[in-house]
Amino acid sequence: MGYHLDEAGEFILDLDLSNIYSFYRAKGFRFSSEVLTRYLLSLETKPLVILTGISGTGKTKIAQLFAEFILQQETAEGKAARAKFIPVRPDWLDNRGLLGFYNLLDEKYHAPPLLELLLMAQGQHGDGKPRFVILDEMNLAKVEQYFSDFLSIMESRTSDKPEGEMIALHGFAAPKETVGGLAVPSLMGLPADIFFTGTVNVDESTYMFSPKVLDRANVIEFNDVELEPREAAEGDRFVLREEQQALAEIIKALGAYQVPSIRDYDQAAKANPLFKGVLQGLIDLLRPYQLHFGYRVINEISRFLLNAQRSVEGYRFEDAFDIQVLQKILPKFHGTQARLKEPLERFLAYCHAADLAYDDSLIGKSGASNGSARFPRSAHKISKMLTNLQTQGYCSFIE
């Protein structure tokens, strides 16, 4: 599996898996270290990550190569049981594309790749080996139709019920057999150690995500295309420290995933003295526009901060919180100029404010450059969205 327990029971990552950044480069792909780090920590925080951006920037490869990295010492059979690449079809109107169906004619249950993975995972949760599902072009069909069972289950999980509510597969008392000989029970849980990554392209053939979907994911955007490698810069400061140890901790957490809870918030607030005030200021700013967020998002942001604090070199609260604003809060912003101009202008002022106290005098002004803003990543994205509002009368985070 690429890791093992030593005589003292400590979790040890094997040396051939010690450098994930080099692994991607060796495969011929060049991603910024920050993007890779954000993807790892986002998966560790919540088992649903959406990768969006222009076509051809490597979104699918980010996910495929991470699964390959984790599973590189598995047999071909083991890899097939733990990682599935699933192209989403535009004719998926319900969950049968993922969970299959029982055919009365041949009296067999027809199981698509995801159901096969779930069936093989039954009884193996807690073995320390995560599983990966890549939904390619996730928004070719309406996510709320074919993926709704999984969205609901992710939110019904608790620490004492890690599989959440059960999925109904068929109405028979006895299990039904698949064409490949797997037994399909009438009800089945979703193991907590299965991690979904969805890739997204936006054009006339795709659907926009609802706030329900975006609220349950970390959304990472890929739009930068660089023909020449660049020297490590400010944007690459969000990288793993003591990489072998950090990777071991991340993989260990993936294999024993626990749902974020209020305990994460309490721990993050204690570890980051600025957190409560900064978070409350943002909630207060967005509440008048009904754009604020709930306890689930707070707990997930808190978990991300804790993960970053444990794993990131030279950890800064501002960097980690900035990334979570960009990935968890801004993706739900889409609408007309009448609806979003004022809240986005206030949001931009918030990102620039040195003490994060809201200042009306900053409305409509760029203030400092995005690079010197307290939260530069979010400020840069908000500036682009405001430009789209001005020129088009409409804007969306996912573009």
C-alpha positions as CSV (number, residue, x, y, z in Angstrom):
1,M,0.0,0.0,0.0
2,G,3.0,2.2,0.3
3,Y,3.0,2.5,4.1
4,H,3.2,0.1,7.0
5,L,3.2,0.0,10.8
6,D,6.6,-0.4,12.5
7,E,7.3,-2.5,15.6
8,A,6.0,0.3,17.9
9,G,2.8,0.6,15.9
10,E,3.8,3.9,14.3
11,F,2.5,4.8,10.8
12,I,5.4,4.8,8.4
13,L,5.3,6.0,4.8
14,D,7.5,4.0,2.4
15,L,10.3,6.1,0.8
16,D,9.2,5.6,-2.7
17,L,6.1,7.6,-1.9
18,S,7.9,10.4,0.0
19,N,7.6,13.3,-2.5
20,I,4.3,13.9,-4.1
21,Y,5.4,17.1,-5.9
22,S,8.2,15.1,-7.7
23,F,5.8,12.3,-8.5
24,Y,3.6,14.7,-10.5
25,R,6.6,16.2,-12.3
26,A,8.0,12.7,-13.1
27,K,4.7,11.9,-14.7
28,G,5.1,15.0,-17.0
29,F,2.6,17.3,-15.3
30,R,3.4,20.7,-13.8
31,F,1.1,22.0,-11.2
32,S,1.9,24.6,-8.5
33,S,2.8,23.1,-5.2
34,E,0.0,25.2,-3.6
35,V,-2.6,23.6,-5.8
36,L,-1.5,20.1,-5.0
37,T,-1.4,20.9,-1.3
38,R,-4.8,22.5,-1.4
39,Y,-6.2,19.4,-3.1
40,L,-4.7,17.0,-0.5
41,L,-5.9,19.0,2.5
42,S,-9.3,19.5,0.9
43,L,-9.8,15.7,0.5
44,E,-8.6,15.2,4.1
45,T,-11.2,17.7,5.2
46,K,-14.3,16.5,3.3
47,P,-14.6,13.6,0.9
48,L,-15.9,15.7,-2.0
49,V,-13.7,18.1,-4.0
50,I,-14.8,19.8,-7.2
51,L,-12.1,20.8,-9.7
52,T,-13.2,23.5,-12.1
53,G,-11.6,25.6,-14.8
54,I,-11.0,25.8,-18.5
55,S,-10.6,22.6,-20.5
56,G,-7.2,21.1,-20.8
57,T,-5.6,22.4,-17.6
58,G,-5.1,18.9,-16.0
59,K,-8.0,18.8,-13.6
60,T,-8.6,15.1,-14.2
61,K,-5.0,14.3,-13.9
62,I,-4.7,15.9,-10.5
63,A,-7.2,13.4,-9.2
64,Q,-6.0,10.4,-11.2
65,L,-2.3,10.8,-10.3
66,F,-3.1,11.3,-6.6
67,A,-5.0,8.0,-6.5
68,E,-2.1,6.4,-8.4
69,F,0.4,7.9,-6.0
70,I,-1.5,6.4,-3.0
71,L,-2.1,3.0,-4.6
72,Q,1.1,2.6,-6.5
73,Q,2.1,-0.5,-4.6
74,E,-1.2,-2.2,-5.0
75,T,-1.8,-5.0,-7.4
76,A,-3.8,-4.3,-10.6
77,E,-6.7,-6.0,-8.9
78,G,-6.3,-3.9,-5.7
79,K,-6.1,-0.7,-7.7
80,A,-9.3,-1.6,-9.6
81,A,-11.1,-2.2,-6.3
82,R,-9.9,1.1,-4.8
83,A,-10.1,3.6,-7.6
84,K,-12.7,4.2,-10.3
85,F,-12.7,6.7,-13.1
86,I,-16.4,7.4,-14.1
87,P,-17.3,9.6,-17.1
88,V,-20.6,11.2,-16.3
89,R,-23.2,10.9,-19.1
90,P,-25.6,13.6,-20.0
91,D,-28.6,11.2,-20.0
92,W,-28.2,10.4,-16.2
93,L,-31.6,11.4,-14.8
94,D,-31.4,9.3,-11.6
95,N,-28.9,7.3,-9.6
96,R,-28.9,4.2,-11.9
97,G,-25.7,5.4,-13.6
98,L,-23.9,5.1,-10.3
99,L,-25.8,2.4,-8.4
100,G,-27.2,0.3,-11.2
101,F,-30.5,-1.7,-11.3
102,Y,-32.0,-5.1,-11.0
103,N,-33.0,-6.6,-14.4
104,L,-36.2,-8.8,-14.1
105,L,-35.4,-10.4,-17.5
106,D,-32.1,-12.0,-16.7
107,E,-32.6,-11.8,-12.9
108,K,-29.3,-10.2,-12.4
109,Y,-28.3,-6.9,-10.7
110,H,-26.4,-4.8,-13.2
111,A,-23.7,-3.0,-11.2
112,P,-21.8,0.0,-12.7
113,P,-18.2,0.6,-11.6
114,L,-19.1,2.7,-8.5
115,L,-21.4,0.1,-7.1
116,E,-18.8,-2.6,-7.6
117,L,-16.3,-0.4,-5.6
118,L,-18.9,0.0,-2.8
119,L,-19.7,-3.7,-2.7
120,M,-16.0,-4.6,-2.5
121,A,-15.5,-2.1,0.3
122,Q,-18.2,-3.6,2.5
123,G,-16.7,-4.9,5.7
124,Q,-13.3,-3.4,4.9
125,H,-13.8,0.0,6.4
126,G,-11.1,0.8,8.9
127,D,-8.4,-1.1,7.1
128,G,-6.5,2.2,6.6
129,K,-6.8,2.1,2.8
130,P,-8.8,4.9,1.2
131,R,-10.8,4.5,-2.0
132,F,-11.1,7.1,-4.8
133,V,-13.9,7.9,-7.2
134,I,-13.3,10.4,-10.0
135,L,-16.5,11.8,-11.7
136,D,-15.2,13.2,-15.0
137,E,-17.2,16.2,-16.4
138,M,-19.5,16.0,-13.3
139,N,-21.9,18.6,-14.6
140,L,-22.8,17.1,-17.9
141,A,-25.9,15.9,-16.1
142,K,-27.7,17.5,-13.1
143,V,-25.7,16.5,-10.1
144,E,-28.8,16.9,-7.8
145,Q,-30.5,14.1,-9.8
146,Y,-27.8,11.3,-10.1
147,F,-25.7,12.2,-7.0
148,S,-28.4,13.2,-4.5
149,D,-28.1,10.0,-2.4
150,F,-24.5,10.6,-1.8
151,L,-24.9,14.2,-1.0
152,S,-27.5,13.3,1.6
153,I,-25.5,10.5,3.1
154,M,-22.4,12.7,3.5
155,E,-24.5,15.1,5.6
156,S,-26.2,12.3,7.7
157,R,-23.0,10.9,9.0
158,T,-22.0,11.3,12.6
159,S,-19.0,10.1,14.6
160,D,-21.0,7.1,15.9
161,K,-22.6,6.4,12.5
162,P,-19.8,6.9,9.9
163,E,-21.6,5.4,7.0
164,G,-24.7,7.7,7.4
165,E,-28.1,6.6,6.3
166,M,-28.5,3.5,4.1
167,I,-29.0,3.5,0.4
168,A,-31.9,1.4,-1.0
169,L,-30.7,-0.7,-3.9
170,H,-33.7,-3.1,-4.4
171,G,-36.8,-4.3,-2.7
172,F,-36.0,-7.9,-2.2
173,A,-35.3,-9.6,1.1
174,A,-32.4,-11.7,-0.1
175,P,-29.3,-10.2,-1.8
176,K,-29.2,-10.2,-5.6
177,E,-26.2,-11.3,-7.6
178,T,-24.5,-9.2,-10.2
179,V,-23.3,-10.4,-13.5
180,G,-19.8,-10.6,-12.0
181,G,-21.0,-12.7,-9.0
182,L,-21.1,-9.9,-6.3
183,A,-23.9,-10.0,-3.8
184,V,-26.0,-6.9,-3.7
185,P,-27.9,-6.3,-0.4
186,S,-31.2,-4.4,-0.4
187,L,-29.7,-1.6,1.8
188,M,-26.1,-0.5,1.8
189,G,-24.1,2.2,3.6
190,L,-21.4,4.5,2.1
191,P,-18.1,3.8,3.8
192,A,-16.5,7.0,5.1
193,D,-13.1,6.3,3.5
194,I,-14.4,6.8,-0.1
195,F,-13.4,10.1,-1.6
196,F,-15.1,11.7,-4.5
197,T,-13.4,14.2,-6.9
198,G,-15.6,15.8,-9.6
199,T,-14.1,17.6,-12.6
200,V,-16.1,20.5,-14.2
201,N,-16.0,22.3,-17.5
202,V,-18.5,25.1,-18.1
203,D,-20.0,25.5,-21.6
204,E,-23.4,25.3,-23.3
205,S,-23.6,21.6,-22.8
206,T,-23.3,21.6,-19.0
207,Y,-25.4,22.5,-15.9
208,M,-24.7,25.0,-13.2
209,F,-24.3,23.6,-9.7
210,S,-26.9,24.5,-7.0
211,P,-25.8,26.0,-3.7
212,K,-26.7,22.6,-2.1
213,V,-23.9,20.9,-4.0
214,L,-21.4,23.7,-3.6
215,D,-22.1,23.9,0.1
216,R,-20.9,20.3,0.5
217,A,-17.6,20.5,-1.4
218,N,-14.3,22.3,-1.6
219,V,-14.1,23.9,-5.1
220,I,-10.6,24.4,-6.6
221,E,-10.3,26.5,-9.7
222,F,-7.7,25.9,-12.5
223,N,-7.4,28.7,-15.1
224,D,-3.7,29.5,-15.1
225,V,-1.7,28.3,-18.1
226,E,2.0,28.8,-18.0
227,L,4.3,27.8,-20.9
228,E,7.5,28.0,-19.0
229,P,8.2,26.8,-15.4
230,R,8.6,29.7,-13.0
231,E,10.6,30.0,-9.9
232,A,9.0,29.3,-6.6
233,A,7.1,32.4,-5.6
234,E,4.6,33.7,-3.1
235,G,1.9,31.6,-4.6
236,D,3.9,28.4,-3.8
237,R,4.3,29.1,-0.1
238,F,1.5,26.8,0.9
239,V,3.5,23.6,0.8
240,L,3.9,20.6,3.0
241,R,6.6,20.6,5.6
242,E,8.7,17.6,6.4
243,E,6.9,16.1,3.5
244,Q,7.2,12.4,4.3
245,Q,5.8,12.8,7.8
246,A,3.0,15.2,6.5
247,L,2.0,12.8,3.8
248,A,1.9,9.9,6.2
249,E,-0.4,11.9,8.5
250,I,-2.7,12.9,5.6
251,I,-3.0,9.3,4.2
252,K,-3.6,8.0,7.7
253,A,-6.4,10.5,8.1
254,L,-7.9,9.5,4.8
255,G,-8.0,5.9,5.8
256,A,-9.7,6.7,9.1
257,Y,-11.8,9.6,8.1
258,Q,-14.0,11.3,10.7
259,V,-16.8,13.8,10.0
260,P,-15.9,17.4,11.0
261,S,-17.8,18.6,14.1
262,I,-18.0,21.4,16.6
263,R,-14.9,19.9,18.2
264,D,-12.9,21.1,15.2
265,Y,-14.2,24.6,15.6
266,D,-13.3,24.6,19.3
267,Q,-9.8,23.4,18.5
268,A,-9.2,25.7,15.6
269,A,-10.4,28.7,17.6
270,K,-8.0,27.8,20.4
271,A,-5.1,27.3,18.0
272,N,-5.9,30.4,15.9
273,P,-6.7,33.4,18.2
274,L,-7.9,35.5,15.3
275,F,-10.3,32.9,13.9
276,K,-13.5,33.7,15.9
277,G,-13.4,37.4,15.2
278,V,-12.5,37.0,11.5
279,L,-15.2,34.4,11.0
280,Q,-17.9,36.4,12.9
281,G,-17.0,39.5,10.9
282,L,-17.6,37.7,7.6
283,I,-20.9,36.2,8.8
284,D,-22.1,39.6,9.9
285,L,-21.1,41.1,6.6
286,L,-22.9,38.5,4.5
287,R,-26.0,38.0,6.7
288,P,-28.0,41.0,5.4
289,Y,-27.8,39.6,1.8
290,Q,-28.7,36.0,2.9
291,L,-25.3,34.9,1.6
292,H,-23.9,33.8,5.0
293,F,-23.1,30.1,5.8
294,G,-24.1,27.6,8.5
295,Y,-22.5,25.4,11.1
296,R,-21.5,22.6,8.6
297,V,-19.3,25.1,6.7
298,I,-17.8,26.5,9.9
299,N,-16.9,23.0,11.1
300,E,-15.3,22.1,7.7
301,I,-13.3,25.4,7.5
302,S,-12.1,24.6,11.1
303,R,-11.0,21.1,10.1
304,F,-9.1,22.5,7.1
305,L,-7.3,25.1,9.3
306,L,-6.3,22.3,11.7
307,N,-5.1,20.1,8.8
308,A,-3.1,23.0,7.4
309,Q,-1.6,23.9,10.7
310,R,-0.3,20.4,11.2
311,S,1.0,19.9,7.7
312,V,2.0,23.2,6.0
313,E,5.4,24.7,6.1
314,G,5.5,28.1,7.8
315,Y,1.7,27.9,8.5
316,R,-0.1,31.3,8.5
317,F,-3.7,31.5,9.6
318,E,-4.3,34.2,6.9
319,D,-3.3,31.8,4.1
320,A,-5.4,28.9,5.2
321,F,-8.5,31.0,5.9
322,D,-8.0,32.8,2.6
323,I,-8.0,29.5,0.8
324,Q,-11.2,28.4,2.6
325,V,-13.0,31.6,1.7
326,L,-12.0,31.0,-1.9
327,Q,-13.0,27.3,-1.9
328,K,-16.0,27.2,0.5
329,I,-17.7,30.5,0.5
330,L,-17.2,32.3,-2.8
331,P,-18.3,29.4,-5.0
332,K,-21.9,29.9,-4.0
333,F,-21.9,33.5,-5.4
334,H,-23.6,33.8,-8.7
335,G,-26.3,36.2,-9.8
336,T,-27.1,39.6,-11.2
337,Q,-25.5,43.0,-10.7
338,A,-28.5,44.1,-8.6
339,R,-28.1,41.2,-6.3
340,L,-24.3,40.9,-5.9
341,K,-22.7,44.2,-6.5
342,E,-23.0,45.6,-3.0
343,P,-22.1,42.3,-1.1
344,L,-19.1,41.7,-3.4
345,E,-17.8,45.2,-2.9
346,R,-18.2,44.8,0.8
347,F,-16.5,41.4,0.6
348,L,-13.6,42.9,-1.3
349,A,-13.2,45.6,1.3
350,Y,-13.2,43.0,4.0
351,C,-10.4,41.1,2.2
352,H,-8.2,44.2,2.1
353,A,-8.9,45.5,5.6
354,A,-5.7,45.3,7.7
355,D,-7.6,44.6,10.9
356,L,-10.6,43.0,9.2
357,A,-13.0,45.6,10.6
358,Y,-15.4,46.6,7.9
359,D,-14.8,50.0,6.5
360,D,-17.5,51.7,4.3
361,S,-14.9,54.0,2.8
362,L,-13.4,51.0,1.0
363,I,-16.5,50.2,-1.0
364,G,-15.9,50.6,-4.7
365,K,-12.2,51.1,-4.3
366,S,-9.5,48.6,-5.1
367,G,-7.5,49.7,-2.0
368,A,-4.1,48.0,-1.9
369,S,-3.1,45.6,-4.7
370,N,-4.4,42.1,-4.3
371,G,-1.0,40.9,-3.5
372,S,-0.9,43.0,-0.4
373,A,-4.4,42.3,0.7
374,R,-4.9,40.3,3.9
375,F,-6.6,37.6,1.8
376,P,-5.1,38.1,-1.6
377,R,-6.5,35.0,-3.3
378,S,-10.1,35.8,-2.5
379,A,-9.5,39.5,-3.3
380,H,-8.2,38.6,-6.7
381,K,-11.2,36.4,-7.5
382,I,-13.8,38.9,-6.2
383,S,-12.2,41.6,-8.3
384,K,-12.6,39.4,-11.4
385,M,-16.3,38.7,-10.4
386,L,-16.9,42.5,-10.0
387,T,-15.4,43.1,-13.4
388,N,-17.8,40.5,-14.9
389,L,-20.7,42.1,-13.1
390,Q,-19.8,45.5,-14.7
391,T,-19.3,44.2,-18.2
392,Q,-22.0,41.5,-18.4
393,G,-24.5,42.4,-15.6
394,Y,-24.0,38.9,-14.2
395,C,-21.2,36.9,-12.6
396,S,-20.5,33.4,-11.3
397,F,-17.6,31.9,-9.3
398,I,-17.5,29.0,-11.7
399,E,-16.9,30.4,-15.2
